[in-house]
Amino acid sequence: MPTFYAEDINIDVNEFLSSCNSGEIQELIEALIHDGHIEKPREKSNEKMSAGEQIFEHKLSKLHGMWNRLSKEDEETIVKIADKF
């Protein structure tokens, strides 16, 4: 991990991340997942998906984080679909 000294206590997140190599960033991601701060990403590569599944996954990803921009009816429809599973 990067080395910081006591006088550097006010460390900017971007400064910290830019000091990390890719292995350290992966370690940080794993720690955030382990501690419940973020969810583990789905590990399905596009190579293993059919064209139809890739399109569907792309459409789903466009919805992610957009709940506040959906109409109440659209939100209810999505919730109903999700509740089936």
ZAKOL-641762 format. One record per atom (N, C-alpha, C): x, y, z; residue number from 1; residue in one letter; atom name. Coordinates in steps of 0.001 Angstrom, whole numbers, always signed. Layout:
BEGIN
<x X&y Y&z Z&k NUM&r A&a CA> $
...
// end
This chain:
BEGIN
<x +842&y -1177&z +0&k 1&r M&a N> $
<x +0&y +0&z +0&k 1&r M&a CA> $
<x +890&y +1243&z +0&k 1&r M&a C> $
<x +341&y +2355&z -425&k 2&r P&a N> $
<x +1123&y +3593&z -435&k 2&r P&a CA> $
<x +1541&y +3988&z +981&k 2&r P&a C> $
<x +2639&y +4706&z +1094&k 3&r T&a N> $
<x +3128&y +5157&z +2387&k 3&r T&a CA> $
<x +2751&y +6618&z +2592&k 3&r T&a C> $
<x +2141&y +6904&z +3738&k 4&r F&a N> $
<x +1798&y +8267&z +4110&k 4&r F&a CA> $
<x +2308&y +8523&z +5523&k 4&r F&a C> $
<x +2663&y +9756&z +5794&k 5&r Y&a N> $
<x +3224&y +10120&z +7083&k 5&r Y&a CA> $
<x +2226&y +10959&z +7866&k 5&r Y&a C> $
<x +2463&y +11111&z +9173&k 6&r A&a N> $
<x +1526&y +11807&z +10063&k 6&r A&a CA> $
<x +1189&y +13206&z +9559&k 6&r A&a C> $
<x +2150&y +13903&z +9000&k 7&r E&a N> $
<x +1872&y +15262&z +8510&k 7&r E&a CA> $
<x +985&y +15263&z +7260&k 7&r E&a C> $
<x +813&y +14100&z +6650&k 8&r D&a N> $
<x -42&y +13971&z +5473&k 8&r D&a CA> $
<x -1446&y +13479&z +5836&k 8&r D&a C> $
<x -1864&y +13708&z +7057&k 9&r I&a N> $
<x -3121&y +13128&z +7547&k 9&r I&a CA> $
<x -4340&y +13530&z +6726&k 9&r I&a C> $
<x -4333&y +14686&z +6120&k 10&r N&a N> $
<x -5439&y +15153&z +5283&k 10&r N&a CA> $
<x -5222&y +14683&z +3855&k 10&r N&a C> $
<x -5527&y +13421&z +3603&k 11&r I&a N> $
<x -5243&y +12821&z +2304&k 11&r I&a CA> $
<x -6508&y +12827&z +1458&k 11&r I&a C> $
<x -6395&y +13363&z +279&k 12&r D&a N> $
<x -7498&y +13370&z -676&k 12&r D&a CA> $
<x -7682&y +11955&z -1221&k 12&r D&a C> $
<x -8924&y +11531&z -1410&k 13&r V&a N> $
<x -9206&y +10194&z -1914&k 13&r V&a CA> $
<x -8519&y +9965&z -3256&k 13&r V&a C> $
<x -8602&y +10931&z -4151&k 14&r N&a N> $
<x -7963&y +10790&z -5463&k 14&r N&a CA> $
<x -6446&y +10659&z -5338&k 14&r N&a C> $
<x -5870&y +11391&z -4392&k 15&r E&a N> $
<x -4427&y +11304&z -4157&k 15&r E&a CA> $
<x -4061&y +9899&z -3684&k 15&r E&a C> $
<x -4871&y +9359&z -2759&k 16&r F&a N> $
<x -4620&y +8008&z -2259&k 16&r F&a CA> $
<x -4712&y +6983&z -3384&k 16&r F&a C> $
<x -5805&y +7057&z -4154&k 17&r L&a N> $
<x -6012&y +6083&z -5225&k 17&r L&a CA> $
<x -4937&y +6157&z -6294&k 17&r L&a C> $
<x -4504&y +7369&z -6613&k 18&r S&a N> $
<x -3473&y +7492&z -7642&k 18&r S&a CA> $
<x -2127&y +6951&z -7165&k 18&r S&a C> $
<x -1971&y +6811&z -5844&k 19&r S&a N> $
<x -743&y +6243&z -5296&k 19&r S&a CA> $
<x -786&y +4716&z -5231&k 19&r S&a C> $
<x -1962&y +4139&z -5459&k 20&r C&a N> $
<x -2120&y +2681&z -5396&k 20&r C&a CA> $
<x -1860&y +2057&z -6762&k 20&r C&a C> $
<x -1272&y +860&z -6742&k 21&r N&a N> $
<x -1147&y +117&z -7994&k 21&r N&a CA> $
<x -2419&y -704&z -8189&k 21&r N&a C> $
<x -2548&y -1394&z -9306&k 22&r S&a N> $
<x -3792&y -2104&z -9604&k 22&r S&a CA> $
<x -4082&y -3207&z -8595&k 22&r S&a C> $
<x -3058&y -3864&z -8085&k 23&r G&a N> $
<x -3250&y -4902&z -7067&k 23&r G&a CA> $
<x -3787&y -4330&z -5770&k 23&r G&a C> $
<x -3290&y -3169&z -5391&k 24&r E&a N> $
<x -3751&y -2511&z -4166&k 24&r E&a CA> $
<x -5182&y -2016&z -4315&k 24&r E&a C> $
<x -5528&y -1531&z -5498&k 25&r I&a N> $
<x -6901&y -1090&z -5746&k 25&r I&a CA> $
<x -7843&y -2289&z -5682&k 25&r I&a C> $
<x -7427&y -3424&z -6243&k 26&r Q&a N> $
<x -8243&y -4640&z -6158&k 26&r Q&a CA> $
<x -8419&y -5058&z -4705&k 26&r Q&a C> $
<x -7368&y -4958&z -3917&k 27&r E&a N> $
<x -7425&y -5285&z -2492&k 27&r E&a CA> $
<x -8405&y -4360&z -1767&k 27&r E&a C> $
<x -8390&y -3069&z -2118&k 28&r L&a N> $
<x -9311&y -2101&z -1537&k 28&r L&a CA> $
<x -10755&y -2438&z -1902&k 28&r L&a C> $
<x -10981&y -2790&z -3162&k 29&r I&a N> $
<x -12324&y -3166&z -3612&k 29&r I&a CA> $
<x -12811&y -4375&z -2835&k 29&r I&a C> $
<x -11957&y -5373&z -2670&k 30&r E&a N> $
<x -12331&y -6576&z -1934&k 30&r E&a CA> $
<x -12650&y -6251&z -476&k 30&r E&a C> $
<x -11898&y -5340&z +123&k 31&r A&a N> $
<x -12169&y -4937&z +1505&k 31&r A&a CA> $
<x -13511&y -4204&z +1611&k 31&r A&a C> $
<x -13815&y -3349&z +626&k 32&r L&a N> $
<x -15098&y -2632&z +627&k 32&r L&a CA> $
<x -16264&y -3600&z +455&k 32&r L&a C> $
<x -16083&y -4621&z -369&k 33&r I&a N> $
<x -17120&y -5648&z -538&k 33&r I&a CA> $
<x -17281&y -6424&z +765&k 33&r I&a C> $
<x -16175&y -6848&z +1346&k 34&r H&a N> $
<x -16190&y -7630&z +2584&k 34&r H&a CA> $
<x -16875&y -6870&z +3714&k 34&r H&a C> $
<x -16633&y -5575&z +3789&k 35&r D&a N> $
<x -17210&y -4758&z +4867&k 35&r D&a CA> $
<x -18630&y -4297&z +4565&k 35&r D&a C> $
<x -19153&y -4668&z +3385&k 36&r G&a N> $
<x -20537&y -4345&z +3043&k 36&r G&a CA> $
<x -20759&y -2943&z +2515&k 36&r G&a C> $
<x -19699&y -2250&z +2131&k 37&r H&a N> $
<x -19842&y -891&z +1605&k 37&r H&a CA> $
<x -20288&y -881&z +145&k 37&r H&a C> $
<x -19895&y -1915&z -587&k 38&r I&a N> $
<x -20310&y -2055&z -1979&k 38&r I&a CA> $
<x -20672&y -3510&z -2226&k 38&r I&a C> $
<x -21481&y -3744&z -3256&k 39&r E&a N> $
<x -21852&y -5100&z -3618&k 39&r E&a CA> $
<x -20841&y -5671&z -4605&k 39&r E&a C> $
<x -20673&y -6971&z -4536&k 40&r K&a N> $
<x -19773&y -7640&z -5470&k 40&r K&a CA> $
<x -20367&y -7545&z -6866&k 40&r K&a C> $
<x -19579&y -7100&z -7833&k 41&r P&a N> $
<x -20102&y -7003&z -9201&k 41&r P&a CA> $
<x -20358&y -8381&z -9787&k 41&r P&a C> $
<x -21321&y -8433&z -10670&k 42&r R&a N> $
<x -21592&y -9692&z -11363&k 42&r R&a CA> $
<x -20402&y -10024&z -12238&k 42&r R&a C> $
<x -20023&y -11262&z -12239&k 43&r E&a N> $
<x -18838&y -11684&z -12982&k 43&r E&a CA> $
<x -19223&y -12482&z -14218&k 43&r E&a C> $
<x -20031&y -11912&z -15057&k 44&r K&a N> $
<x -20447&y -12602&z -16272&k 44&r K&a CA> $
<x -19881&y -11821&z -17449&k 44&r K&a C> $
<x -19030&y -12457&z -18211&k 45&r S&a N> $
<x -18414&y -11746&z -19327&k 45&r S&a CA> $
<x -19344&y -11744&z -20526&k 45&r S&a C> $
<x -19215&y -10730&z -21350&k 46&r N&a N> $
<x -20018&y -10624&z -22561&k 46&r N&a CA> $
<x -19752&y -11783&z -23519&k 46&r N&a C> $
<x -18565&y -12383&z -23434&k 47&r E&a N> $
<x -18224&y -13480&z -24333&k 47&r E&a CA> $
<x -19123&y -14690&z -24123&k 47&r E&a C> $
<x -19642&y -14856&z -22905&k 48&r K&a N> $
<x -20455&y -16015&z -22584&k 48&r K&a CA> $
<x -21950&y -15744&z -22770&k 48&r K&a C> $
<x -22315&y -14531&z -23150&k 49&r M&a N> $
<x -23715&y -14169&z -23312&k 49&r M&a CA> $
<x -24116&y -14185&z -24780&k 49&r M&a C> $
<x -25364&y -14549&z -24999&k 50&r S&a N> $
<x -25895&y -14454&z -26356&k 50&r S&a CA> $
<x -26112&y -12977&z -26681&k 50&r S&a C> $
<x -26333&y -12673&z -27947&k 51&r A&a N> $
<x -26556&y -11283&z -28357&k 51&r A&a CA> $
<x -27789&y -10714&z -27659&k 51&r A&a C> $
<x -28851&y -11519&z -27570&k 52&r G&a N> $
<x -30068&y -11059&z -26899&k 52&r G&a CA> $
<x -29843&y -10770&z -25429&k 52&r G&a C> $
<x -29053&y -11619&z -24763&k 53&r E&a N> $
<x -28754&y -11418&z -23347&k 53&r E&a CA> $
<x -27890&y -10177&z -23149&k 53&r E&a C> $
<x -26953&y -9935&z -24066&k 54&r Q&a N> $
<x -26116&y -8731&z -23966&k 54&r Q&a CA> $
<x -26969&y -7477&z -24064&k 54&r Q&a C> $
<x -27919&y -7470&z -24986&k 55&r I&a N> $
<x -28808&y -6312&z -25149&k 55&r I&a CA> $
<x -29633&y -6125&z -23882&k 55&r I&a C> $
<x -30189&y -7227&z -23361&k 56&r F&a N> $
<x -31004&y -7165&z -22151&k 56&r F&a CA> $
<x -30193&y -6634&z -20975&k 56&r F&a C> $
<x -28978&y -7159&z -20771&k 57&r E&a N> $
<x -28111&y -6705&z -19678&k 57&r E&a CA> $
<x -27765&y -5228&z -19840&k 57&r E&a C> $
<x -27537&y -4796&z -21071&k 58&r H&a N> $
<x -27238&y -3387&z -21325&k 58&r H&a CA> $
<x -28428&y -2504&z -20929&k 58&r H&a C> $
<x -29626&y -2944&z -21291&k 59&r K&a N> $
<x -30837&y -2187&z -20940&k 59&r K&a CA> $
<x -31011&y -2129&z -19431&k 59&r K&a C> $
<x -30761&y -3250&z -18753&k 60&r L&a N> $
<x -30863&y -3258&z -17291&k 60&r L&a CA> $
<x -29850&y -2303&z -16661&k 60&r L&a C> $
<x -28643&y -2281&z -17193&k 61&r S&a N> $
<x -27612&y -1402&z -16627&k 61&r S&a CA> $
<x -27983&y +69&z -16797&k 61&r S&a C> $
<x -28723&y +389&z -17865&k 62&r K&a N> $
<x -29167&y +1767&z -18063&k 62&r K&a CA> $
<x -30170&y +2183&z -16997&k 62&r K&a C> $
<x -30918&y +1219&z -16439&k 63&r L&a N> $
<x -31897&y +1513&z -15393&k 63&r L&a CA> $
<x -31252&y +1687&z -14019&k 63&r L&a C> $
<x -30091&y +1057&z -13843&k 64&r H&a N> $
<x -29427&y +1084&z -12539&k 64&r H&a CA> $
<x -29177&y +2525&z -12076&k 64&r H&a C> $
<x -29654&y +2841&z -10891&k 65&r G&a N> $
<x -29450&y +4168&z -10317&k 65&r G&a CA> $
<x -30394&y +5238&z -10839&k 65&r G&a C> $
<x -31372&y +4850&z -11647&k 66&r M&a N> $
<x -32289&y +5834&z -12231&k 66&r M&a CA> $
<x -33686&y +5778&z -11616&k 66&r M&a C> $
<x -33833&y +5153&z -10457&k 67&r W&a N> $
<x -35161&y +4983&z -9866&k 67&r W&a CA> $
<x -35881&y +6317&z -9666&k 67&r W&a C> $
<x -35132&y +7357&z -9362&k 68&r N&a N> $
<x -35764&y +8654&z -9101&k 68&r N&a CA> $
<x -36228&y +9349&z -10386&k 68&r N&a C> $
<x -35868&y +8817&z -11536&k 69&r R&a N> $
<x -36288&y +9404&z -12812&k 69&r R&a CA> $
<x -37428&y +8613&z -13446&k 69&r R&a C> $
<x -37832&y +7510&z -12799&k 70&r L&a N> $
<x -38914&y +6681&z -13311&k 70&r L&a CA> $
<x -40264&y +7219&z -12845&k 70&r L&a C> $
<x -41284&y +6997&z -13659&k 71&r S&a N> $
<x -42633&y +7321&z -13203&k 71&r S&a CA> $
<x -43010&y +6299&z -12139&k 71&r S&a C> $
<x -43990&y +6634&z -11341&k 72&r K&a N> $
<x -44453&y +5716&z -10301&k 72&r K&a CA> $
<x -44913&y +4395&z -10920&k 72&r K&a C> $
<x -45582&y +4488&z -12063&k 73&r E&a N> $
<x -46067&y +3279&z -12741&k 73&r E&a CA> $
<x -44905&y +2404&z -13218&k 73&r E&a C> $
<x -43879&y +3036&z -13793&k 74&r D&a N> $
<x -42713&y +2276&z -14262&k 74&r D&a CA> $
<x -42009&y +1602&z -13088&k 74&r D&a C> $
<x -41867&y +2332&z -11992&k 75&r E&a N> $
<x -41231&y +1770&z -10801&k 75&r E&a CA> $
<x -42024&y +567&z -10289&k 75&r E&a C> $
<x -43332&y +705&z -10227&k 76&r E&a N> $
<x -44179&y -389&z -9756&k 76&r E&a CA> $
<x -44061&y -1608&z -10661&k 76&r E&a C> $
<x -43992&y -1385&z -11975&k 77&r T&a N> $
<x -43836&y -2492&z -12922&k 77&r T&a CA> $
<x -42527&y -3229&z -12684&k 77&r T&a C> $
<x -41448&y -2495&z -12507&k 78&r I&a N> $
<x -40137&y -3107&z -12276&k 78&r I&a CA> $
<x -40135&y -3874&z -10957&k 78&r I&a C> $
<x -40737&y -3304&z -9928&k 79&r V&a N> $
<x -40813&y -3975&z -8627&k 79&r V&a CA> $
<x -41611&y -5273&z -8746&k 79&r V&a C> $
<x -42711&y -5243&z -9479&k 80&r K&a N> $
<x -43530&y -6449&z -9677&k 80&r K&a CA> $
<x -42727&y -7535&z -10388&k 80&r K&a C> $
<x -41986&y -7140&z -11404&k 81&r I&a N> $
<x -41172&y -8112&z -12135&k 81&r I&a CA> $
<x -40105&y -8703&z -11203&k 81&r I&a C> $
<x -39421&y -7853&z -10450&k 82&r A&a N> $
<x -38360&y -8311&z -9542&k 82&r A&a CA> $
<x -38916&y -9215&z -8451&k 82&r A&a C> $
<x -40114&y -8918&z -7964&k 83&r D&a N> $
<x -40710&y -9729&z -6913&k 83&r D&a CA> $
<x -41052&y -11138&z -7370&k 83&r D&a C> $
<x -41156&y -11357&z -8667&k 84&r K&a N> $
<x -41411&y -12699&z -9186&k 84&r K&a CA> $
<x -40223&y -13621&z -8960&k 84&r K&a C> $
<x -39049&y -13045&z -8779&k 85&r F&a N> $
<x -37835&y -13837&z -8633&k 85&r F&a CA> $
<x -37350&y -13751&z -7223&k 85&r F&a C> $
// end
